[in-house]
Amino acid sequence: METATLRQPASFRLNSKLLAILKERAKASNRSLNNYVESVLLDAVYFEPNETTAVAIEEARSGKELEKLDLDNFKSELFK
């Protein structure tokens, strides 16, 4: 027997463009708007990146210029 998750009604004011995007994505996912928004919020609240990902996120946010790849060297290393 499954236990029901208690849900409480809530009301939010959202930017109309944001709401339109959320509705489009919910429809594309074949989900109700409520279910889609709830899943997005759950991901935002409970997702904790691992250490490597957290470092990469911080590096990207810092605006530091990343090392440019030498694609010719990369290809030659790849196909040795």
Biopython code that builds the backbone (N, CA, C, O; Angstrom):
import numpy as np
from Bio.PDB.StructureBuilder import StructureBuilder

atoms = [
    (1, "MET", "N", (0.837, -1.182, 0.000)),
    (1, "MET", "CA", (0.000, 0.000, 0.000)),
    (1, "MET", "C", (0.882, 1.246, 0.000)),
    (1, "MET", "O", (1.746, 1.407, 0.862)),
    (2, "GLU", "N", (0.659, 2.106, -0.956)),
    (2, "GLU", "CA", (1.442, 3.333, -1.060)),
    (2, "GLU", "C", (0.852, 4.413, -0.162)),
    (2, "GLU", "O", (-0.363, 4.507, 0.011)),
    (3, "THR", "N", (1.734, 5.220, 0.400)),
    (3, "THR", "CA", (1.254, 6.354, 1.184)),
    (3, "THR", "C", (1.229, 7.579, 0.283)),
    (3, "THR", "O", (2.137, 7.797, -0.519)),
    (4, "ALA", "N", (0.193, 8.361, 0.425)),
    (4, "ALA", "CA", (0.047, 9.553, -0.397)),
    (4, "ALA", "C", (0.948, 10.666, 0.122)),
    (4, "ALA", "O", (1.115, 10.831, 1.331)),
    (5, "THR", "N", (1.516, 11.415, -0.789)),
    (5, "THR", "CA", (2.314, 12.572, -0.418)),
    (5, "THR", "C", (1.361, 13.728, -0.172)),
    (5, "THR", "O", (0.540, 14.059, -1.027)),
    (6, "LEU", "N", (1.473, 14.336, 0.989)),
    (6, "LEU", "CA", (0.610, 15.466, 1.288)),
    (6, "LEU", "C", (1.048, 16.666, 0.473)),
    (6, "LEU", "O", (2.225, 17.025, 0.440)),
    (7, "ARG", "N", (0.078, 17.275, -0.181)),
    (7, "ARG", "CA", (0.364, 18.457, -0.984)),
    (7, "ARG", "C", (-0.486, 19.604, -0.477)),
    (7, "ARG", "O", (-1.648, 19.431, -0.108)),
    (8, "GLN", "N", (0.110, 20.754, -0.470)),
    (8, "GLN", "CA", (-0.581, 21.943, 0.005)),
    (8, "GLN", "C", (-0.688, 22.942, -1.137)),
    (8, "GLN", "O", (0.305, 23.216, -1.812)),
    (9, "PRO", "N", (-1.871, 23.488, -1.364)),
    (9, "PRO", "CA", (-2.011, 24.472, -2.444)),
    (9, "PRO", "C", (-1.166, 25.713, -2.175)),
    (9, "PRO", "O", (-1.007, 26.138, -1.030)),
    (10, "ALA", "N", (-0.634, 26.278, -3.237)),
    (10, "ALA", "CA", (0.170, 27.500, -3.128)),
    (10, "ALA", "C", (-0.111, 28.354, -4.354)),
    (10, "ALA", "O", (-0.450, 27.841, -5.420)),
    (11, "SER", "N", (0.032, 29.636, -4.193)),
    (11, "SER", "CA", (-0.194, 30.554, -5.297)),
    (11, "SER", "C", (1.055, 31.397, -5.504)),
    (11, "SER", "O", (1.614, 31.932, -4.547)),
    (12, "PHE", "N", (1.493, 31.518, -6.755)),
    (12, "PHE", "CA", (2.686, 32.287, -7.077)),
    (12, "PHE", "C", (2.392, 33.230, -8.223)),
    (12, "PHE", "O", (1.576, 32.936, -9.096)),
    (13, "ARG", "N", (3.056, 34.348, -8.211)),
    (13, "ARG", "CA", (2.999, 35.265, -9.349)),
    (13, "ARG", "C", (4.282, 35.059, -10.133)),
    (13, "ARG", "O", (5.384, 35.192, -9.601)),
    (14, "LEU", "N", (4.119, 34.729, -11.418)),
    (14, "LEU", "CA", (5.265, 34.477, -12.275)),
    (14, "LEU", "C", (5.237, 35.427, -13.460)),
    (14, "LEU", "O", (4.179, 35.872, -13.904)),
    (15, "ASN", "N", (6.428, 35.724, -13.958)),
    (15, "ASN", "CA", (6.555, 36.492, -15.187)),
    (15, "ASN", "C", (5.796, 35.756, -16.283)),
    (15, "ASN", "O", (5.911, 34.535, -16.398)),
    (16, "SER", "N", (5.022, 36.475, -17.087)),
    (16, "SER", "CA", (4.181, 35.822, -18.100)),
    (16, "SER", "C", (5.003, 35.041, -19.123)),
    (16, "SER", "O", (4.556, 34.002, -19.608)),
    (17, "LYS", "N", (6.194, 35.527, -19.455)),
    (17, "LYS", "CA", (7.054, 34.803, -20.407)),
    (17, "LYS", "C", (7.559, 33.499, -19.795)),
    (17, "LYS", "O", (7.612, 32.465, -20.462)),
    (18, "LEU", "N", (7.928, 33.565, -18.514)),
    (18, "LEU", "CA", (8.375, 32.362, -17.815)),
    (18, "LEU", "C", (7.247, 31.342, -17.747)),
    (18, "LEU", "O", (7.470, 30.154, -17.980)),
    (19, "LEU", "N", (6.045, 31.794, -17.431)),
    (19, "LEU", "CA", (4.899, 30.889, -17.355)),
    (19, "LEU", "C", (4.628, 30.236, -18.705)),
    (19, "LEU", "O", (4.324, 29.045, -18.769)),
    (20, "ALA", "N", (4.735, 31.001, -19.772)),
    (20, "ALA", "CA", (4.525, 30.445, -21.110)),
    (20, "ALA", "C", (5.552, 29.360, -21.420)),
    (20, "ALA", "O", (5.208, 28.322, -21.986)),
    (21, "ILE", "N", (6.794, 29.592, -21.057)),
    (21, "ILE", "CA", (7.849, 28.595, -21.286)),
    (21, "ILE", "C", (7.582, 27.340, -20.469)),
    (21, "ILE", "O", (7.729, 26.224, -20.969)),
    (22, "LEU", "N", (7.190, 27.524, -19.209)),
    (22, "LEU", "CA", (6.886, 26.372, -18.353)),
    (22, "LEU", "C", (5.735, 25.556, -18.931)),
    (22, "LEU", "O", (5.774, 24.326, -18.918)),
    (23, "LYS", "N", (4.718, 26.236, -19.435)),
    (23, "LYS", "CA", (3.580, 25.533, -20.043)),
    (23, "LYS", "C", (4.010, 24.751, -21.284)),
    (23, "LYS", "O", (3.577, 23.616, -21.489)),
    (24, "GLU", "N", (4.861, 25.359, -22.109)),
    (24, "GLU", "CA", (5.355, 24.679, -23.312)),
    (24, "GLU", "C", (6.148, 23.431, -22.948)),
    (24, "GLU", "O", (5.967, 22.370, -23.545)),
    (25, "ARG", "N", (7.025, 23.572, -21.964)),
    (25, "ARG", "CA", (7.858, 22.431, -21.576)),
    (25, "ARG", "C", (7.038, 21.330, -20.920)),
    (25, "ARG", "O", (7.311, 20.146, -21.118)),
    (26, "ALA", "N", (6.041, 21.715, -20.143)),
    (26, "ALA", "CA", (5.154, 20.717, -19.538)),
    (26, "ALA", "C", (4.419, 19.948, -20.620)),
    (26, "ALA", "O", (4.323, 18.722, -20.569)),
    (27, "LYS", "N", (3.906, 20.671, -21.593)),
    (27, "LYS", "CA", (3.174, 20.032, -22.693)),
    (27, "LYS", "C", (4.093, 19.101, -23.486)),
    (27, "LYS", "O", (3.709, 17.987, -23.840)),
    (28, "ALA", "N", (5.314, 19.575, -23.759)),
    (28, "ALA", "CA", (6.274, 18.757, -24.502)),
    (28, "ALA", "C", (6.649, 17.488, -23.736)),
    (28, "ALA", "O", (6.984, 16.469, -24.338)),
    (29, "SER", "N", (6.592, 17.558, -22.416)),
    (29, "SER", "CA", (6.907, 16.402, -21.567)),
    (29, "SER", "C", (5.677, 15.561, -21.262)),
    (29, "SER", "O", (5.749, 14.579, -20.524)),
    (30, "ASN", "N", (4.534, 15.964, -21.845)),
    (30, "ASN", "CA", (3.266, 15.278, -21.613)),
    (30, "ASN", "C", (2.928, 15.223, -20.119)),
    (30, "ASN", "O", (2.523, 14.184, -19.596)),
    (31, "ARG", "N", (3.104, 16.364, -19.448)),
    (31, "ARG", "CA", (2.840, 16.455, -18.014)),
    (31, "ARG", "C", (1.983, 17.679, -17.745)),
    (31, "ARG", "O", (1.920, 18.607, -18.551)),
    (32, "SER", "N", (1.328, 17.660, -16.603)),
    (32, "SER", "CA", (0.564, 18.843, -16.221)),
    (32, "SER", "C", (1.551, 19.939, -15.815)),
    (32, "SER", "O", (2.693, 19.662, -15.448)),
    (33, "LEU", "N", (1.096, 21.164, -15.888)),
    (33, "LEU", "CA", (1.948, 22.281, -15.472)),
    (33, "LEU", "C", (2.359, 22.111, -14.014)),
    (33, "LEU", "O", (3.522, 22.319, -13.668)),
    (34, "ASN", "N", (1.425, 21.742, -13.171)),
    (34, "ASN", "CA", (1.720, 21.561, -11.749)),
    (34, "ASN", "C", (2.800, 20.500, -11.542)),
    (34, "ASN", "O", (3.754, 20.714, -10.794)),
    (35, "ASN", "N", (2.642, 19.356, -12.210)),
    (35, "ASN", "CA", (3.613, 18.274, -12.059)),
    (35, "ASN", "C", (4.982, 18.692, -12.574)),
    (35, "ASN", "O", (6.003, 18.382, -11.959)),
    (36, "TYR", "N", (5.004, 19.394, -13.700)),
    (36, "TYR", "CA", (6.277, 19.824, -14.277)),
    (36, "TYR", "C", (6.993, 20.809, -13.356)),
    (36, "TYR", "O", (8.186, 20.657, -13.091)),
    (37, "VAL", "N", (6.273, 21.814, -12.870)),
    (37, "VAL", "CA", (6.885, 22.817, -11.984)),
    (37, "VAL", "C", (7.355, 22.155, -10.700)),
    (37, "VAL", "O", (8.436, 22.473, -10.205)),
    (38, "GLU", "N", (6.566, 21.241, -10.150)),
    (38, "GLU", "CA", (6.977, 20.547, -8.932)),
    (38, "GLU", "C", (8.271, 19.766, -9.155)),
    (38, "GLU", "O", (9.156, 19.789, -8.300)),
    (39, "SER", "N", (8.394, 19.078, -10.284)),
    (39, "SER", "CA", (9.607, 18.296, -10.545)),
    (39, "SER", "C", (10.824, 19.198, -10.749)),
    (39, "SER", "O", (11.925, 18.860, -10.314)),
    (40, "VAL", "N", (10.633, 20.340, -11.408)),
    (40, "VAL", "CA", (11.733, 21.284, -11.597)),
    (40, "VAL", "C", (12.200, 21.817, -10.239)),
    (40, "VAL", "O", (13.400, 21.923, -9.986)),
    (41, "LEU", "N", (11.257, 22.147, -9.381)),
    (41, "LEU", "CA", (11.617, 22.650, -8.050)),
    (41, "LEU", "C", (12.290, 21.575, -7.204)),
    (41, "LEU", "O", (13.238, 21.865, -6.474)),
    (42, "LEU", "N", (11.812, 20.347, -7.296)),
    (42, "LEU", "CA", (12.458, 19.257, -6.551)),
    (42, "LEU", "C", (13.902, 19.063, -7.007)),
    (42, "LEU", "O", (14.799, 18.876, -6.185)),
    (43, "ASP", "N", (14.120, 19.109, -8.321)),
    (43, "ASP", "CA", (15.488, 18.991, -8.842)),
    (43, "ASP", "C", (16.361, 20.130, -8.326)),
    (43, "ASP", "O", (17.510, 19.914, -7.941)),
    (44, "ALA", "N", (15.815, 21.335, -8.319)),
    (44, "ALA", "CA", (16.586, 22.506, -7.875)),
    (44, "ALA", "C", (16.931, 22.412, -6.392)),
    (44, "ALA", "O", (18.013, 22.833, -5.981)),
    (45, "VAL", "N", (16.043, 21.876, -5.603)),
    (45, "VAL", "CA", (16.248, 21.815, -4.155)),
    (45, "VAL", "C", (17.133, 20.640, -3.746)),
    (45, "VAL", "O", (17.971, 20.773, -2.854)),
    (46, "TYR", "N", (16.949, 19.490, -4.395)),
    (46, "TYR", "CA", (17.630, 18.281, -3.937)),
    (46, "TYR", "C", (18.872, 17.892, -4.730)),
    (46, "TYR", "O", (19.630, 17.031, -4.283)),
    (47, "PHE", "N", (19.102, 18.496, -5.888)),
    (47, "PHE", "CA", (20.270, 18.132, -6.690)),
    (47, "PHE", "C", (21.521, 18.759, -6.090)),
    (47, "PHE", "O", (21.620, 19.981, -5.973)),
    (48, "GLU", "N", (22.456, 17.930, -5.719)),
    (48, "GLU", "CA", (23.743, 18.409, -5.230)),
    (48, "GLU", "C", (24.824, 17.800, -6.108)),
    (48, "GLU", "O", (25.024, 16.586, -6.093)),
    (49, "PRO", "N", (25.519, 18.625, -6.869)),
    (49, "PRO", "CA", (26.542, 18.084, -7.765)),
    (49, "PRO", "C", (27.712, 17.485, -6.985)),
    (49, "PRO", "O", (28.013, 17.910, -5.869)),
    (50, "ASN", "N", (28.368, 16.485, -7.593)),
    (50, "ASN", "CA", (29.545, 15.917, -6.943)),
    (50, "ASN", "C", (30.674, 16.952, -6.962)),
    (50, "ASN", "O", (30.541, 18.010, -7.577)),
    (51, "GLU", "N", (31.776, 16.643, -6.291)),
    (51, "GLU", "CA", (32.862, 17.609, -6.128)),
    (51, "GLU", "C", (33.442, 18.076, -7.464)),
    (51, "GLU", "O", (33.705, 19.265, -7.643)),
    (52, "THR", "N", (33.641, 17.154, -8.392)),
    (52, "THR", "CA", (34.199, 17.505, -9.695)),
    (52, "THR", "C", (33.272, 18.457, -10.442)),
    (52, "THR", "O", (33.720, 19.446, -11.022)),
    (53, "THR", "N", (31.990, 18.154, -10.422)),
    (53, "THR", "CA", (31.015, 19.005, -11.098)),
    (53, "THR", "C", (30.935, 20.371, -10.432)),
    (53, "THR", "O", (30.846, 21.391, -11.116)),
    (54, "ALA", "N", (30.965, 20.400, -9.096)),
    (54, "ALA", "CA", (30.903, 21.667, -8.362)),
    (54, "ALA", "C", (32.092, 22.561, -8.723)),
    (54, "ALA", "O", (31.934, 23.770, -8.888)),
    (55, "VAL", "N", (33.281, 21.964, -8.843)),
    (55, "VAL", "CA", (34.477, 22.730, -9.221)),
    (55, "VAL", "C", (34.317, 23.264, -10.644)),
    (55, "VAL", "O", (34.647, 24.418, -10.914)),
    (56, "ALA", "N", (33.814, 22.436, -11.547)),
    (56, "ALA", "CA", (33.614, 22.871, -12.935)),
    (56, "ALA", "C", (32.585, 23.998, -13.025)),
    (56, "ALA", "O", (32.755, 24.937, -13.803)),
    (57, "ILE", "N", (31.526, 23.904, -12.232)),
    (57, "ILE", "CA", (30.512, 24.962, -12.210)),
    (57, "ILE", "C", (31.125, 26.260, -11.715)),
    (57, "ILE", "O", (30.908, 27.318, -12.305)),
    (58, "GLU", "N", (31.883, 26.185, -10.642)),
    (58, "GLU", "CA", (32.519, 27.387, -10.081)),
    (58, "GLU", "C", (33.496, 27.993, -11.074)),
    (58, "GLU", "O", (33.568, 29.215, -11.210)),
    (59, "GLU", "N", (34.248, 27.148, -11.769)),
    (59, "GLU", "CA", (35.192, 27.634, -12.776)),
    (59, "GLU", "C", (34.460, 28.352, -13.904)),
    (59, "GLU", "O", (34.894, 29.409, -14.363)),
    (60, "ALA", "N", (33.354, 27.775, -14.345)),
    (60, "ALA", "CA", (32.576, 28.392, -15.420)),
    (60, "ALA", "C", (31.976, 29.721, -14.972)),
    (60, "ALA", "O", (31.941, 30.682, -15.741)),
    (61, "ARG", "N", (31.508, 29.775, -13.739)),
    (61, "ARG", "CA", (30.906, 31.006, -13.217)),
    (61, "ARG", "C", (31.936, 32.101, -12.967)),
    (61, "ARG", "O", (31.597, 33.285, -12.974)),
    (62, "SER", "N", (33.182, 31.716, -12.749)),
    (62, "SER", "CA", (34.219, 32.690, -12.415)),
    (62, "SER", "C", (34.590, 33.567, -13.606)),
    (62, "SER", "O", (35.146, 34.652, -13.437)),
    (63, "GLY", "N", (34.282, 33.096, -14.803)),
    (63, "GLY", "CA", (34.593, 33.871, -15.992)),
    (63, "GLY", "C", (36.032, 33.722, -16.453)),
    (63, "GLY", "O", (36.454, 34.385, -17.400)),
    (64, "LYS", "N", (36.789, 32.856, -15.790)),
    (64, "LYS", "CA", (38.163, 32.628, -16.230)),
    (64, "LYS", "C", (38.145, 32.055, -17.637)),
    (64, "LYS", "O", (37.317, 31.209, -17.976)),
    (65, "GLU", "N", (39.072, 32.533, -18.438)),
    (65, "GLU", "CA", (39.145, 32.016, -19.799)),
    (65, "GLU", "C", (39.732, 30.613, -19.753)),
    (65, "GLU", "O", (40.777, 30.379, -19.147)),
    (66, "LEU", "N", (39.056, 29.709, -20.390)),
    (66, "LEU", "CA", (39.516, 28.328, -20.403)),
    (66, "LEU", "C", (40.633, 28.158, -21.405)),
    (66, "LEU", "O", (40.762, 28.925, -22.359)),
    (67, "GLU", "N", (41.431, 27.151, -21.174)),
    (67, "GLU", "CA", (42.517, 26.826, -22.083)),
    (67, "GLU", "C", (41.938, 26.467, -23.443)),
    (67, "GLU", "O", (40.971, 25.711, -23.535)),
    (68, "LYS", "N", (42.532, 27.008, -24.491)),
    (68, "LYS", "CA", (42.057, 26.676, -25.830)),
    (68, "LYS", "C", (42.627, 25.318, -26.231)),
    (68, "LYS", "O", (43.793, 25.013, -25.980)),
    (69, "LEU", "N", (41.780, 24.519, -26.855)),
    (69, "LEU", "CA", (42.221, 23.202, -27.293)),
    (69, "LEU", "C", (42.977, 23.301, -28.609)),
    (69, "LEU", "O", (42.584, 24.039, -29.512)),
    (70, "ASP", "N", (44.053, 22.557, -28.702)),
    (70, "ASP", "CA", (44.780, 22.424, -29.957)),
    (70, "ASP", "C", (44.165, 21.223, -30.660)),
    (70, "ASP", "O", (44.564, 20.082, -30.429)),
    (71, "LEU", "N", (43.181, 21.497, -31.528)),
    (71, "LEU", "CA", (42.422, 20.413, -32.136)),
    (71, "LEU", "C", (43.272, 19.517, -33.019)),
    (71, "LEU", "O", (43.025, 18.313, -33.094)),
    (72, "ASP", "N", (44.259, 20.078, -33.682)),
    (72, "ASP", "CA", (45.113, 19.237, -34.514)),
    (72, "ASP", "C", (45.876, 18.237, -33.653)),
    (72, "ASP", "O", (45.968, 17.058, -33.995)),
    (73, "ASN", "N", (46.416, 18.704, -32.549)),
    (73, "ASN", "CA", (47.137, 17.827, -31.629)),
    (73, "ASN", "C", (46.171, 16.816, -31.016)),
    (73, "ASN", "O", (46.517, 15.646, -30.847)),
    (74, "PHE", "N", (44.970, 17.262, -30.686)),
    (74, "PHE", "CA", (43.967, 16.379, -30.091)),
    (74, "PHE", "C", (43.636, 15.241, -31.041)),
    (74, "PHE", "O", (43.581, 14.084, -30.626)),
    (75, "LYS", "N", (43.413, 15.560, -32.321)),
    (75, "LYS", "CA", (43.068, 14.539, -33.306)),
    (75, "LYS", "C", (44.209, 13.549, -33.481)),
    (75, "LYS", "O", (43.979, 12.344, -33.582)),
    (76, "SER", "N", (45.465, 14.063, -33.518)),
    (76, "SER", "CA", (46.592, 13.155, -33.695)),
    (76, "SER", "C", (46.752, 12.242, -32.480)),
    (76, "SER", "O", (47.132, 11.081, -32.631)),
    (77, "GLU", "N", (46.468, 12.746, -31.284)),
    (77, "GLU", "CA", (46.540, 11.915, -30.073)),
    (77, "GLU", "C", (45.410, 10.897, -30.055)),
    (77, "GLU", "O", (45.584, 9.764, -29.607)),
    (78, "LEU", "N", (44.269, 11.309, -30.538)),
    (78, "LEU", "CA", (43.072, 10.466, -30.528)),
    (78, "LEU", "C", (43.232, 9.267, -31.453)),
    (78, "LEU", "O", (42.809, 8.159, -31.123)),
    (79, "PHE", "N", (43.847, 9.491, -32.616)),
    (79, "PHE", "CA", (43.926, 8.452, -33.634)),
    (79, "PHE", "C", (45.306, 7.809, -33.721)),
    (79, "PHE", "O", (45.702, 7.367, -34.799)),
    (80, "LYS", "N", (46.026, 7.746, -32.651)),
    (80, "LYS", "CA", (47.338, 7.076, -32.631)),
    (80, "LYS", "C", (47.179, 5.595, -32.786)),
    (80, "LYS", "O", (48.171, 4.865, -32.792)),
]
sb = StructureBuilder()
sb.init_structure("model")
sb.init_model(0)
sb.init_chain("A")
sb.init_seg("    ")
for serial, (resi, resn, name, xyz) in enumerate(atoms, 1):
    if name == "N":
        sb.init_residue(resn, " ", resi, " ")
    sb.init_atom(name, np.array(xyz, "f"), 0.0, 1.0, " ", f" {name:<3s}", serial, name[0])
structure = sb.get_structure()
